[in-house]
Each structure stands twice: as C-alpha cells, then as structure tokens.
Amino acid sequence: MSQKKSLNLATFLPKGMHAFFEEVGGTSRFAARFFREIWFPPYEFKEVIRQSFEIGYKSLPLVGITSFIIGLVLTLQSRPTLAEFGAESWLPAMVGVSILREIGPVITALICAGKVGSSIGAELGSMKVTEQIDAMEVSGTNPFKYIVVSRIVATTLMIPLLVIIGDAISLYGSYLAININDKVTMTLYFQQVFEKVEFSDVIPSVIKSFFFGFCIGLIGTYKGYNSKKGTEGVGQSANSSVVVSSLLIFILDLLAVQITGFFGYI
C-alpha cells in the first residue's frame, strides 16, 4: 500500500518538477560520495597537480584579460556620475570595494564555469560514452577517485587563487583608467583603495570563492560522469554544466551576501 501511495504521489508532480528533484537527489548523492572518497587512499596527488595546472594556469590569461577590462570599464563608467557630485576622489575606494566584494569573485567564477565547467563535462562525457570509465573499473582503478575527486579538489583550490589574481589585475586596470583623465600615482591610488577596504570585505569574498570552485567542479564532473545518449550526450553535458554551475554561483553569492549582512548586524 505504501509503495502504491508513493508512486501515486510521484505521478501528481509535473514532469519538469519530477526531473528537477531527481537531479537534486543525484547531485547530492554524488557530492556525498565525493566526501567519502576524499578521505581514504589511494590519493591521486599527481592528478590533482595536473588538473590544477590545467584549470588554474591555463585559465589565467582569460581571467586576467577579462578582469583588466572590467576594472577599466567600471572606472570609466562610474566617473561621470561621481563627477556630477564632485566626488571624483571617492572613485578608487568605490571601485576597489565593488571589485573585491562582488564583481571580482562572481565574474571570475562565471568565466571558469564557462571554460572549466564545460571542458570537464565534455571530457568526462566523452570518457563515459567511449567506455573508458568502465575500462578503468575493470582494470582495478577507482575511476571516481582518479577522475572526479581530483578535478573537484583542483577547482576548489584554483578558483580562489584566480579570484585573488583577477582582483589585483582589475584594480590595476582601474588605476590606468583613472590616469586617463587625472594623474594619480600608484601609491596614492592603492592607499585610497585600502583605506576603505576592511577584512570584512575581503575574507567573505575569498571564502565564497572556494564554494564557487567546488560547485563548478561538482556539477561538471556529475554531468560528465553520468552522461547518456551517446555523442549527443557529450554536448548536453558540457552545456548543462555551464548553465547549472552559473546558476548555482548566483544562488551561493546571494546566500553569502545575506549571511555576511546578518553577521554585520550583530
């Protein structure tokens, strides 16, 4: 009787809602397996280092160029508004706090979701379709630890580093933008920035970037590891990795802002 009731309840859910809950449940089980596997040997340190190089170092040019442009454009767009109130002197502090708090971590995470998340989803999806993962299981290798754990650890560690480097490059771009109209020394510019920046601005943004990296790695590996429908599924895995991880980045950022604001009021 209970089994019949549960089946009947499932039929009342819309098809999209049913698929959503299945996806959430599958991702949660996948994450739980990751936390179980990460503590027990064998530890794939070489693979983690290789993935860190692929994810971190090879993403640095794109992150650097984008961060530089963001700092440049944000400063140029903000200057006319501040000039109307005679507050041009607040420009370095305003841009610095904006970049360090929100713009830097979120933009960097979105760039990595597009570049890293799609590549992980496509790579693991192609391995699943060509039965490379099954071959690893037959040969006695733990494919989950070698393929999944190493990539999630690498993204979790590399995204915060990319965020810090991207913030620095973005601030430098802002400094150059200010010098288009005014002549400000780099020492004076960064002095004005760090006079208004506090640890409460920097530490939460770095902490949430770890969660951004974890989500990018988790969603990318989950979509690729469970890829279906042959070669068509590889493209779907890459696409859904970008979409879902980008959405989770915004949700996590919203939660981080609410939590930070809550502790700020205490």
N, C-alpha and C positions, 0 to 999 in steps of 0.2 A: 504493500500500500504506500509506504513512504517513498519507494522508488518511483511509483506511478505519479505521486504528487510532485516530486522534484522534476520529473520530465514534463508534466503539465505546466508547471511554473516556468520552465525554460521556454516553452512554446509561446508564452504570453509576451516575452521580451521581443522588441523589434530586432530584425536581423542584424542591423548595424550595432545595436547595443550589445547583443549577444557576442558578436565578434570582438567588440571593444573589451568586454570582461575577460574573454578568452586570451586576448593579447596581454592584458594586465597580469592575469594569472601566470601565463607563460613567462613573461619577463621577470616576475617576482621569483618564480622557481629557478630561473636561470641565474638571477642575482644571488639567491641563497646558495646555489651550487658553487658559484664563484667564491663566496666567503668560506665555504667548507674546504674547497680545493687549495686555497691560497696558503693555508697553514701547514700543509703536510708535504713532505718530499715526494718526488724529486723537485728541486727548484730550478727553473729554467732561467738562470741569470743571464746567460749569453743571449738568449732570445729576447729577454727584456731589454738588454742594452741595444740589440739590433733594432728592435721596434722603437726604442726611444730615439735612436738616430733617424729612423725613417719618419717618425711622427714629429719630432721636435726640430731637428736640424733642417730637414727638407721643407718644413712649413715656415721656417723663419723668414725667407725672402718675401713671401706673400704677406705674412703678418706685418713685417717691417714696412713694406710699401703702403699697405692699407692704413696702418697706424699713423704713418707720416702724413698721408693725405687727410686723414680725419682731423689730426691736430691743426693742420694748416687751414682747412676749410672751416672748422669750428671757430677758430680765432677770427678769420676774415668775416664770417657771417655775424659774429657777436659784436664786433667792434662798432658798427654803425648804431646799433641800439644803445650801447653804453655811452657812445659819444653824445647822443641826444640829452642825456642826463649829466654830462660832464664827468663820467665815471670811468674814463679810459684806464685809469690807474688800477682799477679792480679787474681788468681783463686777465692778467696772468693767474690770479688767485681763482677766478671763476672757472676758467678753462682747466686749470690744474685739478681742482676739486671734482669737476664734472668727469674728466678723463679717469682719474684714479678711482672714483667711486663706482661709476656705472659704465661709461662709454667704452673704456679700455677693456675691462673683462668681458662684457657682453659681445662687443664686436669681434674680439679675438676668438671667443668661443664659437660664434657663428661661422667665422671663417674656417675654423678647424672642423666644425660639424660638416661643412660643405666639402672640404678637401679630405680630411682624415676619415670622417664617418662614411662617406661614400666609397672610399678606397677599401676600407676594412670590410664593408658589406659586400662589395663586388668580389674582393679576393676570397673571402670565406664562402661566398655563394658559389663561385666557380669551383672551389675545392669540394664543396658538397655535391655539386652536380656531376663532377668528374670522378666522384667516389674516392677522392684522396683521403678524406677523413675516415672512411670505412677501412681503407688500406692501412692507415696508422693504427686503428684499433686491432686489426688482425695481426700486425707486426708486434704488438705488445706495448706500443707507445700510448700514453694518455693524451689524446688529441685535445681534450678540453683544457688541460693544464698548459700544453705547449702552444696552442693556438689562441685560446680565449683569455686565460689568466694573464699571459704575458702582454697582450695588447691592452687589456683594461688597466693593468698596472702602469704601462708606459703612458697611456693617455692621461691617467690621473696625476702622474708626476710631471709630464711635459707641458700640459696646458697652463698651470700656474707660472712656469718659467717663461713661456711665451707671453703671458699676460704682463709680467713684470718688464720684459724687454720691450714689448709693444707700448706700454705706458711711457717708458723712457723715450722711445723714438717719437711718440706722439707729442710729448712735451717739447722735444727739440723742434718738431715741425711748427708748433705754436710759437716758439721763440723766433723762428725765422719769419713767420707771418707778422709778428709784432714789429719786426725790424723793417718791414716793407714801408711802413708809414713813420715809425719812430726809430730812434737809435737808443737801444737798451742793451747794456752789457749782459752777458750770460749770467754773471754772478748776481747782478741785481734782479734779473728775471726769476731765477730759481730761488732767490731769497724771498721774493714776493709770493712765490708759489708755496713754499714750505712754511711760511709764517701762518698761512691759513689752513694748511693740511695737518690733521691730527692722526694719531694712531687709530682712532675710531673710524677714520676714512679709509685707511689702507688695509688694516688687518681683516675686516669683513670681506673686502673685495678679493683678497688673496685666498681666504678660506673658501668662499663660494666657488672660486675657480677650480678648486680640487673636485667639487661636486660636478661642475660643468664637464671636466675631463672624464670623470667616472661615467657620467651619463652618455657621453659621446662614445666611449669605448664599449659600454654595456649594450647600448642599442645597436651599434654597428656589428658587434660580434653576434648578438642574438639574431638579428635579421639574416646575417650571412650564414650562421651555423644551422639555422632552420629554414634555409632557402628551399623552395619547391618549384615545380612546373618547368624543370629543365633550364635551358639557357634563358628563357624569358624570365624565370625567377631571379636570375642574377641582376638584371636591370631593376626589377622590382625591389630587391633587397637593398641595392645602392640608393634608390630613390627614397624608399621609406626610412632608411637610416638617417638621411639628411632631414626629412620632414619631421620625424618624431623627435630626434635629438634637438633640433632647433626649437620645437615647441616646448620640450622639457627645460631647455635653457631659460626661456622666458618665464616659465612657471617657477623654477627654482629661484630666479632673480626676484620675482615678486615675493616669494616666501622669505628670502633673505632680507629684503627691504623691510618687510613687516616685522621680522624678528629683531633686526637692528633698531628699528624705531621703537619697538616695545621696550628693549633694554635701555634705550636712550631716555625714555620717560621715567624709568625707575630711579 
